């Protein structure tokens, strides 16, 4: 199970919003449930973070 609203994802969303892009989050209708969907540009963004075991 992937987590939502991770730090890398929030950074990407903040950048997009600040530059005027409007988006949808975690669209369940699309395959893979992309993290960010830009419907106007027919684009999806998957944010893959790193996970380390110490």
C-alpha positions as CSV (number, residue, x, y, z in Angstrom):
1,X,0.0,0.0,0.0
2,X,1.4,3.4,-1.0
3,X,1.1,6.3,1.3
4,X,-0.5,9.6,0.3
5,X,0.6,13.2,1.0
6,X,4.3,12.3,1.4
7,X,6.9,15.1,1.7
8,X,8.1,14.7,-1.9
9,X,4.5,14.7,-3.2
10,X,3.7,17.8,-1.2
11,X,6.7,19.6,-2.7
12,X,5.6,18.8,-6.2
13,X,2.1,19.9,-5.6
14,X,3.2,23.1,-4.0
15,X,5.5,23.9,-7.0
16,X,2.7,23.1,-9.5
17,X,0.1,25.3,-7.7
18,X,2.5,28.2,-7.3
19,X,3.2,28.1,-11.1
20,X,-0.5,28.2,-11.9
21,X,-1.2,24.5,-12.6
22,X,-4.5,23.1,-11.4
23,X,-4.7,19.4,-10.7
24,X,-6.6,16.5,-9.2
25,X,-5.2,14.1,-6.6
26,X,-5.2,10.3,-6.6
27,X,-7.8,9.7,-9.3
28,X,-9.1,6.3,-8.8
29,X,-10.6,6.1,-12.3
30,X,-7.1,6.0,-13.9
31,X,-4.9,3.0,-13.9
32,X,-2.3,3.0,-11.1
33,X,-4.1,5.9,-9.2
34,X,-1.6,8.6,-10.2
35,X,-0.6,11.0,-7.4
36,X,-1.3,14.2,-9.5
37,X,-3.5,14.5,-12.6
38,X,-3.3,17.6,-14.8
39,X,-6.6,17.1,-16.8
40,X,-6.0,20.2,-19.0
41,X,-2.7,18.8,-20.3
42,X,-3.8,15.1,-20.2
43,X,-0.8,14.4,-18.0
44,X,-0.3,12.3,-14.9
45,X,2.5,12.4,-12.3
46,X,3.6,9.6,-10.1
47,X,5.9,10.7,-7.2
48,X,8.1,7.8,-6.1
49,X,9.9,8.5,-2.8
50,X,12.8,6.6,-1.3
51,X,12.3,4.2,1.6
52,X,15.2,3.0,3.7
53,X,15.4,0.4,6.4
54,X,18.0,1.2,9.0
